């Protein structure tokens, strides 16, 4: 099995943040016998991300994206993966209701759409629970390929890799 990592974030691309997550995942893949042949970093641009994903899916069995799942306007990873795979995103109603409840307890009757976008999951695939954050991970499955979307904060990513994935 061949894996490829795609880190998403202009802050990574410009060197403002060191990409320790990619190192952690590459080491983890190696320990379980999965070859990681390529690593790419893409800025916060949906079209360039979709292009990088198409290339990665053409040469790898599994592509793991890191980052870009949060509630800000530059968090475009799931949408970029959906574009690359011509896959639809649908809300995970349980997660969306959980987000609404969190906001309701903070005095906000309806969270912004950007917050609810964290509950989107692939129509062909499933969500991945994130016990330490609000952004739901995702596993896209299509045409014998897998794209796995993980959050960027290490305190969310590492437990998801170790305990869930």
TILUMVEX-22580 format. One record per residue: residue in three letters; z, y, x of N, C-alpha, C in turn. Coordinates in steps of 0.1 Angstrom, whole numbers, plus 5000, padded with zeros to 4 digits. Each point is the difference from the previous one (the first is absolute). Example, Ala and Ser with C-alpha at 12.3 -4.5 7.8 and 13.67 -1.06 7.14 Angstrom:
# TILUMVEX-22580
ala507849435132500050124991500050125009ser499350114996500050115009500850114992
***
This chain:
# TILUMVEX-22580
unk500049885008500050124992500050125009unk499250104996499950135008500550114991unk500850085006500650124993499650125007unk500050114993499750135005501050104994unk500450105008501050104995499350134999unk500250074989499550144998501250094997unk500450085009501050104998499450134994unk500750054990499450114992500950125002unk499550115005500750125000499550105011unk499750124997499550105009501150025011unk501349994997501050025010500049895010unk499549884997499949905010498750025008unk499050044994498750025006500150115011unk500850104997500150125009501149985010unk500749894999501149975010501350074997unk500150054988501350074997501149894998unk499749884996500949894998499549885008unk500949935006499649875007500049894990unk498949925000499849894990500849885004unk501350004998500849885003499849894990unk499650044988499849904989498949905004unk498950055006498949915004500449915011unk500850045009500549915010500949894994unk500950044991500849904994499249904992unk499150044993499249914992499149915009unk499450055010499249925010500949905006unk501250035004500949905006500449904990unk500250044988500449904989498849914997unk498850054999498949914998499849905011unk500250055013499949915011501049884999unk501250044996501149894999499649904990unk499350034990499749904990498649945001unk499350035011498849945004498750064994unk500150134996498950074994499550105011unk498749995003499450085010499750144995unk500450105007499850144996498950055010unk498850024996498950035010499750155000unk500350074990499750144999501150084994unk500150135005500950094994499350144999unk500150064988499350124998501050104994unk499950135004500750114993499150094993unk500250034988499250094992500850114994unk499550125000500750124994500149984985unk500650104994500250004986498750044992unk499049915001498750034994499549884993unk499950004987499749884992498749945004unk498950085002498749945003500049945014unk500650065010500149945013500849875000unk501150004992500849884999499249894993unk499350034990499249904993498949945010unk499450095008499149955010500649915010unk501250045005500749925010500449864994unk500450004987500349884994498849904998unk498950064996498849924999499649935013unk500150085011499749945013501149895004unk501250034997501149915003499849874992unk499750014987499949884992498749925004unk499150065006498849935005500349915012unk501150035007500249925012501449935000unk500850024990501349945000500349944986unk501049905000500349934988501150084992unk500850075007501150084994500050145007unk500150104992500250145005501350054995unk500850055009501350064996499950155002unk500250074989500150155002501550045001unk500250105008501450055002500050154996unk500850044990500250144996499150044989unk500250124995499250064990500349954986unk501249954997500349954986500950094992unk500550115006501050084994499450094989unk500950114996499650084989499350135003unk499650025012499350135004498549994998unk499350115000498650004998499249935011unk500649995012499249935011500349855000unk500849954991500249864999498949934992unk499049955007498849964994499649855003unk500949935006499749875005499649904989unk500749984990499649914989498750044994unk499850134998498750044994498849975010unk500350025013498949975010499749855001unk501049924999499849855000499349964987unk500450064989499349974987498550045001unk499750115006498650055002499349905009unk500649965011499349915009499749864994unk500949964991499849864994499450014986unk499650124995499550024987501049934990unk501350035002501049944992500750114991unk500549974989500750094991501550005003unk500650114999501550015001500550024985unk501149934998500750014987501550025002unk500650074991501450025001500949874999unk501049995008501049894998501050074991unk500049964987500850074990501550005004unk500549885005501449995004500450105010unk499150015011500350105011499950144995unk499050034991499850144995501250044992unk500549904992501250034992501350025008unk500149935011501150015010499950145006unk498850055004499850135005500450114990unk499649984988500350094989501550014998unk500749895001501550004998500750075012unk499549985012500650075011499950154999unk498850054995499850144998500850054988unk500149924990500750044988501550035004unk500649915008501450025004500250125009unk498850055005500150125008499750134992unk499849984987499850114991498550034998unk499149915004498650034998499549904990unk499450054989499749914989498749925003unk499150055007498849925004499650045014unk500049895009499650035014498550045001unk499750075011498650045002499149875001unk498750024997499149895002499949945014unk500250095010500049955014501249915002unk501150014993501149915002499749874993unk499450014988499749884992498949925007unk499150065008499049935008500649905009unk501250015004500749905008500149874993unk499849994987500249884992498649934999unk498950065005498749934998499949885009unk499449904994499849875006498549964998unk499549915008498649964998499949914988unk498950014993499749914989499849865005unk499449985012499949875006501050005012unk501249974996501149995011501350024993unk500950065008501350034994500850105008unk501150054994500950095007500949925010unk500550085009501049945010501350094998unk501149944996501250084999500450075013unk500650124998500550075011501450034998unk500949925005501550024997500650135005unk499350075010500650125006499250124997unk499150004991499250124997499450004986unk499350104996499450014987498649955000unk499350005011498649965000499949855000unk499349954990499749854999498949975010unk500249895007498949955009499049934991unk498949955006499049944993499249895008unk499649904993499249895006498750004991unk498950035007498749994993499449875005unk499449924990499449885004498649994993unk499049995009498650004994499149935010unk499049924995499049945008500649935013unk501149934999500649935011500750095010unk500150134998500650095009501350064994unk500950045008501350064996500250135006unk500350104993500550135005501450024995unk500950025010501450024997500450145003unk500550084991500450145002501650005001unk500450065011501450015003500450155002unk501250044997500450145001500250045015unk500050135003500150055013501450015006unk501050044992501450015006500449865005unk500449995013500549885006501149934992unk500950084994501249954993499549934987unk498850024995499449944989499149885005unk499150035010499149905004500649885006unk500950015009500649895007500749904991unk500850044990500649914991498949934991unk499050074996498949944992499349895008unk499750035013499449905009500949885002unk501350025003500949905003500549924988unk500150064989500649934988499149974989unk498950074999499149984988498649945005unk499450065010498749965004500149875008
***
